[in-house]
Amino acid sequence: MRNGVGVPQHIVLFGGTSEIGLAVLDGLVRPGVARVTLVCRDIEAGEAAAGCLRGISDDTQVEVARFDASDASSMSAVVSEVCSAGDVDVAVIAQGVLGQGHDHALGSGMLENMMAVNATATMALLIALADRMRAQGDGRIVLLSSVAALRPRKSNPVYGASKAAVDSFALALDHELEGSGVSILLVRPGFVESKMTTGMRKAPFSTTPAAVAAVVVPAVNSSRSVVHAPKVLSLVFAVFRNLPERVWRRLPLN
């Protein structure tokens, strides 16, 4: 439960080593936040990230928990474990796999793993968090999606499909949660310069984890359901989504 001045008492990051997710936490964690939990596959990397967060506020307890981001069947148990010591006020979901080029042809298992992490398991996590927060009477879920969800591109079809699936699911779930005290903030970044995109050709309107966080952090405490980072992408994709198919296919970003 948030304290008397609206500061969340427990913030959880799923995908606890995500550069974007950690940048968002850097903006959210301040004096008054009692607990932060980083949920990740790599506990050692998670502990390193936790060490940086512990320096923000001496009053904040930072914990690390392990999960398999591709295992949809485990998400309910993971949420129960994270919530065992109390309610979760803000949950940031930053788990994801990014392919390069024709991602469906990158090798055996890539298609299945990308759909599992980016779509199926994330949907299961959204459901588990929504159920928990609905029971406690409030909560805010922040989901890192992508502008790739808005129109498919031949350069990354599986990634785009996985993001389109979870993006539309989150929007529908947010509608379902209306009036419950729980809401979802859907974040649609463009190309983000990070360790995940090292070596990849930069796209127009590229951004950074810190710049994405600068958009997300104030939106967490607002009534907004969708934000783009950078903000100009909301206008750009309003145009892109309505381009004739023959024009869309000729654009160099495809």
C-alpha positions in Angstrom: 0.0 0.0 0.0 1.2 3.5 -0.8 2.1 5.6 2.2 0.3 8.8 3.3 2.0 11.0 0.7 1.4 8.5 -2.2 4.9 6.9 -2.3 4.7 3.2 -3.3 5.9 0.9 -0.5 6.8 -2.1 -2.7 8.1 -1.9 -6.3 8.9 -5.0 -8.3 10.8 -5.3 -11.6 10.3 -8.4 -13.6 13.3 -8.7 -15.9 15.4 -7.4 -13.0 18.6 -6.8 -15.1 16.8 -4.8 -17.9 18.5 -1.5 -18.6 15.2 0.2 -19.3 13.6 -1.4 -16.3 16.4 -0.3 -14.0 16.3 3.2 -15.4 12.6 3.3 -14.5 13.3 2.1 -11.0 16.1 4.7 -10.6 13.4 7.3 -11.1 10.7 5.6 -8.9 12.9 4.7 -5.9 13.1 7.5 -3.4 12.9 8.0 0.4 9.7 6.4 1.6 9.9 3.3 -0.7 10.2 0.4 1.7 11.1 -2.5 -0.6 12.2 -3.2 -4.1 12.3 -6.7 -5.6 14.3 -7.5 -8.7 13.0 -10.7 -10.4 15.4 -12.2 -12.9 17.0 -15.3 -14.3 20.6 -14.4 -13.4 20.8 -14.0 -9.7 24.4 -12.8 -9.8 23.6 -10.0 -12.3 20.5 -9.2 -10.2 22.6 -8.8 -7.1 24.9 -6.4 -9.0 21.9 -4.3 -10.1 20.5 -4.4 -6.5 23.8 -3.0 -5.2 23.3 0.1 -7.3 19.7 0.6 -6.2 20.7 0.3 -2.5 22.7 3.5 -2.9 19.6 5.5 -3.7 18.0 5.3 -0.3 19.3 3.9 2.9 15.7 3.1 4.0 14.9 0.9 1.0 15.3 -2.9 1.3 16.4 -4.4 -2.1 15.8 -8.1 -2.7 16.5 -10.4 -5.6 14.3 -13.3 -6.7 14.7 -15.9 -9.4 12.3 -16.8 -12.2 12.2 -18.3 -15.7 10.8 -15.6 -18.0 9.7 -18.2 -20.5 7.7 -20.4 -18.1 4.1 -19.3 -18.2 3.0 -22.0 -15.8 5.2 -20.6 -13.0 4.1 -17.0 -13.1 1.3 -17.4 -10.5 3.7 -19.0 -8.0 6.4 -16.3 -8.7 3.9 -13.5 -8.0 2.8 -15.3 -4.8 6.4 -15.5 -3.7 7.1 -11.9 -4.4 3.9 -10.8 -2.5 4.5 -13.1 0.4 5.8 -10.2 2.6 3.0 -7.8 1.5 1.3 -6.0 -1.3 2.9 -4.8 -4.5 2.1 -1.2 -5.4 4.0 -0.9 -8.7 5.1 -3.8 -10.9 7.3 -3.1 -13.9 7.4 -5.9 -16.5 10.6 -5.6 -18.6 11.3 -9.1 -19.6 11.9 -9.7 -23.3 13.9 -11.2 -26.1 15.0 -9.2 -29.2 15.9 -11.0 -32.4 17.9 -9.5 -35.3 17.1 -9.6 -38.9 14.7 -12.4 -40.0 14.3 -13.6 -36.4 12.2 -16.6 -37.3 15.3 -18.0 -39.1 17.8 -17.5 -36.4 17.9 -21.1 -35.3 16.0 -23.9 -33.7 13.9 -22.8 -30.8 14.2 -19.0 -31.4 10.6 -18.6 -32.5 9.2 -20.6 -29.6 11.4 -18.9 -27.0 10.6 -15.4 -28.3 6.9 -16.0 -28.3 7.1 -17.7 -24.8 9.1 -14.8 -23.2 7.6 -11.8 -25.0 4.0 -13.0 -25.2 2.7 -16.2 -23.5 4.6 -16.0 -20.2 4.2 -12.2 -20.0 0.4 -12.6 -20.5 0.4 -15.2 -17.7 2.4 -12.7 -15.5 -0.1 -9.9 -16.3 -3.0 -12.1 -15.2 -1.3 -13.2 -12.0 -0.4 -9.6 -11.1 -3.9 -8.3 -12.0 -5.5 -11.0 -9.8 -3.2 -10.2 -6.9 -3.7 -6.4 -7.2 -7.4 -6.7 -7.6 -7.5 -8.6 -4.3 -5.5 -6.0 -2.5 -7.7 -3.2 -4.0 -5.1 -1.2 -5.9 -1.9 -1.3 -8.0 -0.2 -0.1 -11.1 1.4 -2.4 -13.7 3.9 -1.0 -16.2 4.4 -3.1 -19.3 7.3 -2.4 -21.7 5.9 -3.1 -25.1 7.3 -1.7 -28.4 6.2 0.4 -31.4 7.0 -2.9 -33.3 3.6 -4.0 -32.0 1.8 -1.4 -34.1 2.6 -2.6 -37.6 4.5 -5.7 -38.7 7.9 -5.4 -40.4 9.6 -8.0 -42.5 12.9 -7.4 -40.7 11.7 -8.8 -37.3 8.3 -10.6 -37.9 8.4 -12.8 -34.7 9.4 -10.0 -32.4 6.7 -7.8 -33.9 4.1 -10.5 -33.6 5.0 -11.3 -30.0 4.8 -7.6 -29.0 1.5 -7.2 -30.9 0.1 -10.1 -29.0 1.0 -8.8 -25.5 0.3 -5.2 -26.4 -3.3 -5.9 -27.4 -3.8 -8.3 -24.5 -2.6 -5.6 -22.0 -5.0 -3.0 -23.5 -7.9 -5.5 -23.1 -6.9 -6.4 -19.6 -6.7 -2.7 -18.6 -10.2 -2.2 -19.8 -11.3 -5.2 -17.7 -9.6 -3.8 -14.6 -11.4 -0.4 -14.9 -13.0 0.5 -11.6 -11.0 -2.1 -9.6 -8.3 0.3 -8.4 -5.7 -1.5 -10.7 -4.5 -0.2 -14.0 -1.9 -0.9 -16.7 0.5 1.6 -18.2 1.6 0.4 -21.7 5.0 1.7 -22.8 5.8 1.7 -26.5 9.5 2.7 -27.0 11.2 2.9 -30.4 14.7 1.6 -31.0 16.5 1.8 -27.6 20.3 2.0 -27.6 21.3 -0.6 -25.0 23.3 -3.8 -24.5 20.5 -5.7 -26.2 20.8 -3.7 -29.4 24.6 -3.5 -29.6 25.7 -3.9 -33.2 22.3 -3.3 -34.6 21.6 -0.5 -37.1 19.9 2.4 -35.3 16.4 3.2 -36.4 15.0 6.8 -36.7 13.9 8.4 -33.4 16.3 6.2 -31.5 16.3 6.7 -27.7 18.1 5.6 -24.5 17.0 3.8 -21.4 17.2 7.0 -19.4 15.1 8.9 -21.9 12.4 6.1 -21.8 12.4 6.3 -18.0 11.9 10.1 -18.2 8.7 9.4 -20.1 7.5 6.5 -17.9 8.2 7.7 -14.4 5.7 10.7 -14.4 3.2 8.5 -16.3 3.2 5.9 -13.5 1.3 8.4 -11.2 -1.0 9.5 -13.9 -4.2 8.1 -15.4 -2.6 7.4 -18.8 -2.8 3.9 -20.3 -0.3 4.3 -23.2 2.9 6.3 -23.6 5.5 6.3 -26.4 9.2 7.0 -26.1 10.2 9.3 -27.5 6.8 11.0 -27.4 6.9 12.0 -31.1 6.4 8.3 -32.0 2.8 8.5 -31.1 2.3 10.9 -34.1 4.7 9.0 -36.3 2.9 5.7 -35.9 -0.5 7.4 -36.2 0.7 8.0 -39.8 2.5 4.7 -40.3 -0.4 2.6 -39.2 -2.6 4.2 -41.9 -0.1 4.1 -44.8 -1.2 2.0 -47.8 0.5 -1.4 -47.7 2.4 -0.7 -51.0 3.9 2.4 -49.4 4.7 0.8 -46.1 6.6 -2.1 -47.8 8.9 0.4 -49.6 10.0 2.3 -46.5 13.7 1.7 -45.6 12.9 0.8 -42.0 11.4 -2.4 -43.2 
